[in-house]
Amino acid sequence: MGIRRYWVAAAAGLCILVPSREIAGPAWLGLNGLDWQRFSPEAKQAYLAGFLAGSATAEALDAGTADSAGLRLRLDSLSRSGFRFPFSPTVYGARVDDFYWYENQRSLPLWYTLWEVNNRLRDPSNGRQ
C-alpha cells in the first residue's frame, strides 16, 4: 500500500510540475514566423485555407446561427456580402511571407500576423508611417 501511495504522489507531482499542452493551450496558438518558415508551400496553403474556413464559420456563428441549415444560409450570405477575412489563401500567404521576412517580427504569433495582414489589406494606409 505504501508503494502505491508513493506512485500516486509522484504522478500527482508530475501533473502539477509538468504542464499539459492542453492546459497551455492548443499548439496552433503558439505558431510564429519561425514555424511558418519551416512549413512547405502546401502546408502554408492548407493552414491558411483552414484558418479562413474557421474564421468564416465563426463569423456565421457570431450572427446567431443555430443549426447547420442556418449556418449554410449565413455562409452563403457572407460570401456575397463579404467576410472579415475576404482574400484568398494565396494572397494571405504572400503577405505573411513578406511580414516574416523581417527577423524582428518572426517571434510574433501567426494568428496575430494574419490579423495584422488582413487589416493592412483592408485599409492600405494602415501601418504606414
N, C-alpha and C positions, 0 to 999 in steps of 0.2 A: 504493500500500500504506500509506503514511503517513497518508493521509486516512482510510482505513478504521479504522486503529488509533485515530485521534482520535475518530471517531464511536462506536466501541465503548467507549472510555474515558469519553466523555461520557454515553452511555447507562447504563453501569455506575454512574457517579457519581449520575445522577438516580435510579436504582433504590435507591441507598443513602440519598440525602438526602431523597427524597420517599417516605414510607411508603405502601405499598399499603393499600387498605381491607380487603383480605383478611387482610393481616398484622395490621392494627389490630383486627380482629375484625369480626363481622357487624354491619351497620348497625342491626339491631333492638336490639342490646345497648346502644347509646348513646341510645336514645329516652328522653326525660324528659317532665316535665309541660308544658314549652313546646311540645313536639311534640304531645302529647296534646291540648292546647287547639286546635291547628290542624287536627286530624282532624275530618272530618264525622261526624255521628252514625252513618252507615252504615259508615264506615271504623273507628270505635271498636268497633262490634259485630263487624265482620269480624276485627279484630285480636284481640279477646277470644275469639271462637269458635276462632280458630286457636291461641291460647295454651292454651285449655282442652283442645283436641284433642291438642296436642303434649304437654301435661302428662300427660294420661290415657295416651297411648301410652308415654311414658317410664316411667310408673308400672307399666304392664303389662310392659314390657321388663325393668324392675328386678326383677320377680318371677321372672325366668328364662325367659320365653317365648322359644322357639327358632324358631318358624315362624309363618306367617300364621294357621293354624288355631288354634294355641295363643294367639296374640295376640287373636283374636276371642273365644275362650273366656274368657280373662283379663279382657278389657274387659267382657264380659257379666257376669262375676262381680263386678267392681269397680262396675259400675253398680247392682248390688243392695246391695253392702256399703258403698259409699261411696268416692269419690275424694279425693285430697288437696285438690283444688280443687272442692268439691262444688256450688257455686252456679252460677246461670245467668249468661250474659254480661251480661244486663240488670242483675242485682244488682251484679256487679263494676263495671260501667260507672258506675253511680250513686255507688258508694263511691269509685272512683278520681276522679271529678269532685269529690266532696267533699274528698278528700285534697289534690288540687292546687288547691283554692280558696285555700289558704294560700300566699302568694307565696314564703315561705321554704322550701317543700317542692317547688317546681317544678323545681329542679335535680336532684332525686333520680331515678334511673333508673326507667323504667316497670316493668321486671321486679321491682325491689325493692318498688315500691308495691303491685303485685299480691300479692306475698308478705306484705307488712305488712297489707294489707286482708284477705287470707284469714285470717291469724292473728287479727285482731280480730273477724271474723265468726264464727270457730270458737270463740273464747273472748272474749265481750264485755267481760269485766273486764280483758283485756289492753289496755294502752295508756292506761288511766285512771290518773290521778294521785291 
